[in-house]
Amino acid sequence: MSGRPVITEADVREAARAGRTLAVAPNAVITPAARDAAEQLGVRLGGSADVRDEAPPDPRTPNLAPRPVAIGADHGGFPLKEQLKTLLTELGCDVLDVGTHSTDAVDYPDFAVAVAEAVAGGRAECGIMVDGAGIGSSMAANKVPGVRAALCYDLTTAQNAREHNDANVLTLGGTLIGTRLAGDIVKAFLSTPFGGGRHQRRVDKINALDGAAARRDDA
């Protein structure tokens, strides 16, 4: 199975610098940021008339290298976590399950931090945390230095979180979205590359906040 190409903002900006039309295959996926950049820079996306906003390429293709993924959930997110573990295994990922392991009531910050620390410590390349709404887990995970957690609820937010923010932890609301959509969000998150460029400067500023917080604690 061959993968569908993804046109990112970085591709558009490279075409703008070269002063050329960016060729787009009929089955390509154009990220929202790439469309915005093309409009701003006057880059014509050749052949894009037939391109529809669809899901990114299936990460089971060779375009996505296997990577270790930490996953966790509270009791509200446990059923979806178990289903996503199966998907991740099918995608060739090494799954690190930090719990919980049942629907018995637990506190979501404990597991959000466990996922975040696995990513920050290098045991996982990225993480996924599922609670009832995904909001609290995002807040907790972002307290861990080196983590950029994003609550995503559709394909556009998942793509934006990766392309613009280089998010390394995805949080999901297990009681708010269906299994199929959650799976598509995970695929989008795993398959969308970071755009770099001007976004790198902004991500560097986000990362610098970790050091600022540490200096305040030591003061």
Secondary structure, 3 states (H helix, E strand, C coil): CCCCCEECHHHHHHHHHHCCCEECCCCCEECHHHHHHHHHHCCCEECHHHCCCCCCCCCCCCCCCCCEEEEEECCCCHHHHHHHHHHHHHCCCEEEECCCCCCCCCCHHHHHHHHHHHHHCCCCCEEEEEECCCHHHHHHHCCCCCCCEEECCCHHHHHHHHHCCCCCEEEEECCCCCHHHHHHHHHHHHHCCCCCCHHHHHHHHHHHHHHHHHHHHHC
